[in-house]
């Protein structure tokens, strides 16, 4: 497990992503900004992340590259950050007795319910990743959710236990730091890619999807992900289709 990390807790902020962005020079590599309450949490596709104050983990981890952090990483390998982050959360949840899968690109699902979402934002310099802010929202102790959320769940719903958020963030941050070091510093990309694909939600079974933006519904089975992060599906005719983020939506 990684050495004790620098975790900065705040009572309230609009978004830990924005908090880090505003004070980026104050955050070293692998340091964390966490909030008891986020008033404007953000998710993928421009969605709002709903989280009750004091019940869940909402935080952002800083990744620096170059002299101040990890070895240089070319922009076309940025999906390695997603793989490392999702594998860390999956390992953490499995250690808690919660079997989960990765809904491409970076949601964590337990069966057909979402327990964790991520927002990974990178900055580039000369074709390389200069820094990354990995935002994570993990449903921990929340039992009731807004009606507009179709399929949420939480650690306490699944286990019947309540969790100490401060202690759990230290544990989860350690898993994340170890995973980032393994993939980005030690170069263990092959096994990380295999593990990521083995945990893919709906892999190797046919389900309905909708292509975006036309909304056309089709059946396909997920067979993998390209190194650049494209989702690979095979349709009923055996034709291979590849999708970038926002080009396909799951019908659940």
C-alpha positions as CSV (number, residue, x, y, z in Angstrom):
1,X,0.0,0.0,0.0
2,X,1.2,3.5,-0.8
3,X,2.6,5.8,1.9
4,X,0.2,8.1,3.7
5,X,-1.1,10.6,1.2
6,X,-1.9,14.3,1.6
7,X,-5.7,14.5,1.8
8,X,-7.4,17.9,2.2
9,X,-11.0,17.8,3.5
10,X,-13.4,20.6,3.0
11,X,-16.8,21.1,4.6
12,X,-18.3,22.4,1.4
13,X,-17.3,23.3,-2.1
14,X,-18.9,23.6,-5.5
15,X,-16.9,20.8,-7.0
16,X,-13.6,19.2,-5.9
17,X,-12.5,19.3,-9.6
18,X,-12.9,23.0,-9.6
19,X,-11.4,23.4,-6.2
20,X,-8.2,21.6,-7.4
21,X,-8.2,23.7,-10.6
22,X,-8.4,26.9,-8.6
23,X,-5.5,26.0,-6.3
24,X,-3.6,23.5,-8.5
25,X,-0.2,24.7,-7.4
26,X,-1.0,23.7,-3.8
27,X,-1.5,20.0,-4.7
28,X,1.4,17.7,-5.1
29,X,1.3,14.5,-7.1
30,X,-1.3,12.0,-5.7
31,X,-2.7,14.5,-3.3
32,X,-6.4,14.6,-2.7
33,X,-9.2,17.2,-2.3
34,X,-12.3,15.8,-0.6
35,X,-15.6,17.5,0.3
36,X,-18.3,16.6,2.8
37,X,-20.7,18.5,0.6
38,X,-20.5,19.3,-3.1
39,X,-23.0,21.8,-4.3
40,X,-22.2,21.5,-8.0
41,X,-20.6,18.1,-8.5
42,X,-20.0,17.2,-12.2
43,X,-20.1,13.8,-13.9
44,X,-19.5,12.6,-17.4
45,X,-21.5,14.0,-20.4
46,X,-22.0,17.3,-18.5
47,X,-24.3,15.6,-16.0
48,X,-24.7,16.7,-12.4
49,X,-23.4,14.3,-9.7
50,X,-26.0,13.9,-7.0
51,X,-24.7,13.2,-3.5
52,X,-26.1,13.8,-0.1
53,X,-23.7,15.7,2.1
54,X,-21.8,13.6,4.6
55,X,-23.0,10.3,3.3
56,X,-20.6,9.6,0.3
57,X,-17.1,10.1,-0.9
58,X,-16.7,13.0,-3.4
59,X,-13.0,13.7,-4.1
60,X,-10.4,14.5,-6.7
61,X,-6.9,13.1,-6.9
62,X,-4.1,15.0,-8.7
63,X,-1.7,13.3,-11.1
64,X,1.4,15.2,-12.1
65,X,3.8,14.2,-14.9
66,X,7.4,15.0,-15.5
67,X,9.9,16.0,-12.9
68,X,7.2,16.6,-10.3
69,X,5.4,13.2,-10.8
70,X,5.0,10.3,-13.1
71,X,7.1,9.6,-16.2
72,X,6.0,11.4,-19.4
73,X,2.8,10.0,-20.8
74,X,1.8,10.7,-24.4
75,X,-1.7,12.0,-25.0
76,X,-2.6,8.9,-27.1
77,X,-2.0,6.7,-24.0
78,X,-4.3,8.7,-21.7
79,X,-6.8,5.9,-21.4
80,X,-4.2,4.2,-19.1
81,X,-5.3,6.7,-16.4
82,X,-8.9,5.5,-16.7
83,X,-7.8,1.8,-16.5
84,X,-5.7,2.4,-13.4
85,X,-8.4,4.4,-11.7
86,X,-11.3,2.0,-12.4
87,X,-9.2,-1.0,-11.4
88,X,-8.3,0.6,-8.1
89,X,-12.0,1.3,-7.2
90,X,-13.0,-2.2,-8.3
91,X,-10.3,-3.8,-6.1
92,X,-11.3,-1.6,-3.1
93,X,-15.0,-2.7,-3.5
94,X,-14.1,-6.3,-3.9
95,X,-12.1,-6.1,-0.7
96,X,-15.3,-4.9,0.9
97,X,-17.2,-7.9,-0.4
98,X,-18.8,-6.0,-3.2
99,X,-18.4,-7.7,-6.6
100,X,-18.5,-5.1,-9.3
101,X,-17.8,-4.4,-13.0
102,X,-16.6,-1.5,-15.1
103,X,-19.2,0.1,-17.4
104,X,-17.1,1.6,-20.1
105,X,-15.4,4.0,-19.9
106,X,-15.2,4.6,-16.1
107,X,-18.4,3.9,-14.2
108,X,-18.5,1.2,-11.6
109,X,-21.6,-1.0,-11.6
110,X,-22.9,-3.7,-9.2
111,X,-25.0,-5.9,-11.5
112,X,-27.2,-3.2,-13.2
113,X,-26.8,-0.5,-10.6
114,X,-24.3,2.3,-10.5
115,X,-22.2,2.8,-7.4
116,X,-19.4,5.0,-8.6
117,X,-18.8,7.6,-11.3
118,X,-15.6,9.3,-12.5
119,X,-14.7,12.5,-14.3
120,X,-11.1,12.5,-15.5
121,X,-9.8,15.8,-16.9
122,X,-6.3,16.0,-18.5
123,X,-4.2,19.0,-19.5
124,X,-1.8,18.6,-22.4
125,X,1.6,20.0,-23.2
126,X,3.6,19.2,-26.4
127,X,1.6,16.1,-27.1
128,X,2.0,14.7,-23.5
129,X,-0.2,14.6,-20.5
130,X,1.0,17.4,-18.2
131,X,-1.5,16.7,-15.4
132,X,-4.7,15.0,-14.7
133,X,-7.5,15.5,-12.1
134,X,-9.3,12.3,-11.4
135,X,-12.7,13.1,-9.8
136,X,-14.5,10.2,-8.1
137,X,-18.0,10.0,-6.6
138,X,-18.6,6.8,-4.7
139,X,-21.9,6.1,-3.0
140,X,-21.1,4.9,0.5
141,X,-23.7,5.5,3.2
142,X,-26.6,6.9,1.2
143,X,-29.8,4.8,1.3
144,X,-32.3,7.0,-0.5
145,X,-31.7,8.7,-3.9
146,X,-33.5,11.2,-6.1
147,X,-36.2,9.7,-8.2
148,X,-34.5,10.9,-11.4
149,X,-31.6,8.6,-10.8
150,X,-32.6,5.4,-12.5
151,X,-30.2,2.9,-11.1
152,X,-28.1,4.0,-8.1
153,X,-26.9,1.8,-5.2
154,X,-24.4,2.3,-2.4
155,X,-22.0,0.3,-0.2
156,X,-24.4,0.4,2.8
157,X,-27.4,-0.7,0.7
158,X,-25.3,-3.7,-0.6
159,X,-23.7,-4.7,2.7
160,X,-26.0,-3.4,5.4
161,X,-23.0,-1.7,7.1
162,X,-22.2,1.9,7.7
163,X,-18.7,3.3,6.9
164,X,-16.4,6.0,8.3
165,X,-15.8,8.3,5.3
166,X,-12.4,9.6,6.5
167,X,-11.1,6.1,7.1
168,X,-12.4,4.8,3.8
169,X,-11.0,7.6,1.8
170,X,-7.6,6.9,3.2
171,X,-7.9,3.3,2.2
172,X,-9.3,4.0,-1.3
173,X,-6.7,6.7,-2.0
174,X,-4.0,4.2,-1.2
175,X,-5.5,1.7,-3.7
176,X,-5.6,4.5,-6.3
177,X,-2.0,5.6,-5.7
178,X,-0.8,2.0,-5.9
179,X,-2.7,1.4,-9.1
180,X,-1.4,4.6,-10.7
181,X,2.2,3.8,-9.7
182,X,1.9,0.3,-11.1
183,X,0.5,1.4,-14.4
184,X,2.2,4.8,-15.0
185,X,5.5,4.3,-13.2
186,X,6.2,0.6,-13.4
187,X,4.7,0.2,-16.9
188,X,2.5,-2.7,-16.0
189,X,0.1,-1.9,-18.8
190,X,-0.5,-5.3,-20.4
191,X,-2.0,-7.0,-17.3
192,X,-3.9,-3.8,-16.4
193,X,-5.5,-3.9,-19.8
194,X,-6.4,-7.5,-19.4
195,X,-7.9,-6.9,-16.0
196,X,-9.9,-3.9,-17.3
197,X,-11.4,-5.9,-20.1
198,X,-12.1,-8.9,-17.8
199,X,-14.2,-6.6,-15.6
200,X,-16.2,-4.9,-18.4
201,X,-19.9,-4.7,-17.8
202,X,-21.9,-6.8,-20.3
203,X,-18.7,-8.3,-22.0
204,X,-19.4,-11.2,-24.4
205,X,-23.2,-11.1,-24.1
206,X,-25.7,-9.4,-26.5
207,X,-27.6,-6.4,-25.2
208,X,-29.4,-3.4,-26.7
209,X,-27.5,-0.1,-27.3
210,X,-28.4,3.2,-29.0
211,X,-26.1,5.0,-31.3
212,X,-25.7,8.7,-30.8
213,X,-27.0,11.2,-31.8
214,X,-29.6,9.5,-34.0
215,X,-30.8,7.1,-31.2
216,X,-30.9,4.1,-33.5
217,X,-31.2,0.9,-31.3
218,X,-29.2,-2.2,-32.2
219,X,-28.0,-5.4,-30.5
220,X,-24.4,-6.0,-29.9
221,X,-21.9,-7.6,-27.6
222,X,-18.9,-5.9,-26.1
223,X,-15.7,-7.7,-27.0
224,X,-13.1,-5.3,-25.8
225,X,-11.6,-1.8,-25.8
226,X,-8.8,-0.5,-28.1
227,X,-5.6,0.9,-26.5
228,X,-7.0,4.4,-27.2
229,X,-10.2,3.7,-25.4
230,X,-12.7,3.0,-28.2
231,X,-15.4,0.5,-27.2
232,X,-15.5,-2.5,-29.5
233,X,-18.8,-4.3,-30.2
234,X,-19.8,-7.1,-32.5
235,X,-23.3,-7.0,-33.9
236,X,-25.6,-9.9,-34.7
237,X,-24.1,-10.2,-38.2
238,X,-20.5,-10.5,-36.8
239,X,-19.6,-6.9,-37.9
240,X,-17.2,-5.1,-35.7
241,X,-18.2,-1.6,-34.6
242,X,-16.0,0.9,-32.6
243,X,-17.3,3.8,-30.6
244,X,-15.8,6.8,-29.0
245,X,-17.2,8.3,-25.8
246,X,-20.6,9.9,-26.4
247,X,-21.1,7.9,-29.6
248,X,-23.1,5.1,-27.9
249,X,-25.4,4.8,-24.9
250,X,-26.4,1.7,-23.0
251,X,-30.0,0.7,-22.8
252,X,-30.5,-0.7,-19.2
